């Protein structure tokens, strides 16, 4: 598994890169809700190693939050804010994941999801079918 390979890499004294962590976080996202906390733990570990996460890292972590369900909606939105504050430009994939996380959060996040859709357009990025589906 991806997590096993990451552990093996670290066990051999090798330093994982942002790509390595991004791949492991993405694998957690694909594993569903039971790996959301693991994905967030990997993101924290990456930051603790003073490795800068990139848009792929953040997008995977936000997607993992979406897979984790409504209890992770605020975490997903916090990660999106963190990404923007770091100066990294979020793309359509990142916004789609955040909007999907809002959907999982329920009706109280409807306005937030629509605001994210508007923000995406304002930034000059065209939403795709996944973005619109999540917003609907």
MIMI-214818 format. One record per residue (C-alpha): residue in one letter; x negated, y, z negated; residue number from 1. Coordinates in steps of 0.5 Angstrom, whole numbers, plus 2048, in hexadecimal, padded with zeros to 3 digits. Example, Ala and Ser with C-alpha at 12.3 -4.5 7.8 and 13.67 -1.06 7.14 Angstrom:
<recs>
+------+-----+-----+-----+------+
: segu :   x :   y :   z : zado :
+------+-----+-----+-----+------+
:    A : 7E7 : 7F7 : 7F0 :    1 :
:    S : 7E5 : 7FE : 7F2 :    2 :
+------+-----+-----+-----+------+
</recs>
This chain:
<recs>
+------+-----+-----+-----+------+
: segu :   x :   y :   z : zado :
+------+-----+-----+-----+------+
:    X : 800 : 800 : 800 :    1 :
:    X : 7FE : 807 : 801 :    2 :
:    X : 7FD : 808 : 7F9 :    3 :
:    X : 7F9 : 802 : 7F9 :    4 :
:    X : 7F5 : 804 : 7FE :    5 :
:    X : 7F4 : 80B : 7FB :    6 :
:    X : 7F2 : 808 : 7F4 :    7 :
:    X : 7ED : 804 : 7F8 :    8 :
:    X : 7EA : 80A : 7FB :    9 :
:    X : 7E9 : 80D : 7F4 :   10 :
:    X : 7E7 : 807 : 7F1 :   11 :
:    X : 7E1 : 807 : 7F6 :   12 :
:    X : 7DF : 80E : 7F4 :   13 :
:    X : 7E2 : 811 : 7FA :   14 :
:    X : 7E5 : 818 : 7FA :   15 :
:    X : 7EC : 818 : 7FD :   16 :
:    X : 7ED : 81E : 802 :   17 :
:    X : 7F3 : 822 : 803 :   18 :
:    X : 7F5 : 81D : 809 :   19 :
:    X : 7F5 : 817 : 804 :   20 :
:    X : 7F9 : 81A : 7FF :   21 :
:    X : 7FE : 81D : 804 :   22 :
:    X : 7FE : 815 : 807 :   23 :
:    X : 800 : 812 : 800 :   24 :
:    X : 805 : 818 : 7FE :   25 :
:    X : 808 : 816 : 805 :   26 :
:    X : 808 : 80F : 803 :   27 :
:    X : 80C : 810 : 7FD :   28 :
:    X : 811 : 814 : 800 :   29 :
:    X : 812 : 80F : 805 :   30 :
:    X : 813 : 80A : 7FF :   31 :
:    X : 819 : 80E : 7FD :   32 :
:    X : 81B : 810 : 7F6 :   33 :
:    X : 817 : 80B : 7F2 :   34 :
:    X : 811 : 80F : 7F4 :   35 :
:    X : 813 : 816 : 7F3 :   36 :
:    X : 80F : 817 : 7ED :   37 :
:    X : 809 : 813 : 7F0 :   38 :
:    X : 809 : 818 : 7F5 :   39 :
:    X : 809 : 81E : 7F1 :   40 :
:    X : 804 : 81B : 7EC :   41 :
:    X : 7FF : 81A : 7F3 :   42 :
:    X : 800 : 822 : 7F4 :   43 :
:    X : 7FE : 824 : 7ED :   44 :
:    X : 7F8 : 81F : 7EE :   45 :
:    X : 7F6 : 822 : 7F4 :   46 :
:    X : 7F7 : 829 : 7F1 :   47 :
:    X : 7F3 : 827 : 7EB :   48 :
:    X : 7ED : 825 : 7EF :   49 :
:    X : 7ED : 82C : 7F2 :   50 :
:    X : 7EF : 82A : 7F9 :   51 :
:    X : 7F4 : 82F : 7FD :   52 :
:    X : 7FA : 82B : 7FF :   53 :
:    X : 7FD : 82D : 806 :   54 :
:    X : 803 : 82E : 80A :   55 :
:    X : 803 : 826 : 80B :   56 :
:    X : 802 : 825 : 803 :   57 :
:    X : 808 : 829 : 801 :   58 :
:    X : 80D : 827 : 806 :   59 :
:    X : 80B : 820 : 804 :   60 :
:    X : 80C : 822 : 7FD :   61 :
:    X : 813 : 826 : 7FE :   62 :
:    X : 815 : 820 : 802 :   63 :
:    X : 814 : 81B : 7FC :   64 :
:    X : 818 : 820 : 7F8 :   65 :
:    X : 81E : 81F : 7FD :   66 :
:    X : 81D : 818 : 7FD :   67 :
:    X : 81D : 818 : 7F5 :   68 :
:    X : 824 : 81B : 7F5 :   69 :
:    X : 827 : 821 : 7F2 :   70 :
:    X : 823 : 821 : 7EC :   71 :
:    X : 81D : 823 : 7F0 :   72 :
:    X : 820 : 829 : 7F4 :   73 :
:    X : 81D : 82E : 7F0 :   74 :
:    X : 817 : 82B : 7F0 :   75 :
:    X : 817 : 82B : 7F8 :   76 :
:    X : 819 : 832 : 7F8 :   77 :
:    X : 813 : 834 : 7F3 :   78 :
:    X : 80E : 830 : 7F8 :   79 :
:    X : 811 : 834 : 7FE :   80 :
:    X : 810 : 83B : 7FA :   81 :
:    X : 809 : 838 : 7F8 :   82 :
:    X : 807 : 837 : 7FF :   83 :
:    X : 809 : 83E : 801 :   84 :
:    X : 806 : 841 : 7FB :   85 :
:    X : 7FF : 83E : 7FD :   86 :
:    X : 800 : 841 : 804 :   87 :
:    X : 801 : 83B : 808 :   88 :
:    X : 807 : 83B : 80D :   89 :
:    X : 80C : 836 : 80C :   90 :
:    X : 80F : 833 : 813 :   91 :
:    X : 815 : 830 : 815 :   92 :
:    X : 814 : 829 : 812 :   93 :
:    X : 812 : 82D : 80B :   94 :
:    X : 819 : 831 : 80B :   95 :
:    X : 81D : 82B : 80D :   96 :
:    X : 81A : 827 : 807 :   97 :
:    X : 81C : 82D : 803 :   98 :
:    X : 823 : 82D : 806 :   99 :
:    X : 824 : 826 : 805 :  100 :
:    X : 822 : 826 : 7FE :  101 :
:    X : 827 : 82C : 7FD :  102 :
:    X : 82C : 827 : 800 :  103 :
:    X : 82B : 822 : 7FB :  104 :
:    X : 82B : 827 : 7F5 :  105 :
:    X : 833 : 828 : 7F7 :  106 :
:    X : 837 : 82E : 7F8 :  107 :
:    X : 833 : 833 : 7F3 :  108 :
:    X : 82E : 833 : 7F8 :  109 :
:    X : 832 : 834 : 7FF :  110 :
:    X : 830 : 83C : 7FF :  111 :
:    X : 829 : 83A : 7FE :  112 :
:    X : 829 : 835 : 804 :  113 :
:    X : 82C : 83A : 808 :  114 :
:    X : 827 : 840 : 806 :  115 :
:    X : 821 : 83B : 807 :  116 :
:    X : 824 : 83A : 80E :  117 :
:    X : 825 : 841 : 80F :  118 :
:    X : 81E : 842 : 80D :  119 :
:    X : 81B : 83D : 812 :  120 :
:    X : 81E : 841 : 817 :  121 :
:    X : 81C : 848 : 815 :  122 :
:    X : 815 : 845 : 815 :  123 :
:    X : 815 : 843 : 81C :  124 :
:    X : 816 : 83C : 81C :  125 :
:    X : 81B : 838 : 81F :  126 :
:    X : 81F : 833 : 81B :  127 :
:    X : 820 : 82C : 81E :  128 :
:    X : 826 : 827 : 81E :  129 :
:    X : 823 : 825 : 817 :  130 :
:    X : 823 : 82C : 814 :  131 :
:    X : 82A : 82D : 816 :  132 :
:    X : 82D : 826 : 814 :  133 :
:    X : 82A : 827 : 80D :  134 :
:    X : 82D : 82E : 80D :  135 :
:    X : 834 : 82B : 80F :  136 :
+------+-----+-----+-----+------+
</recs>
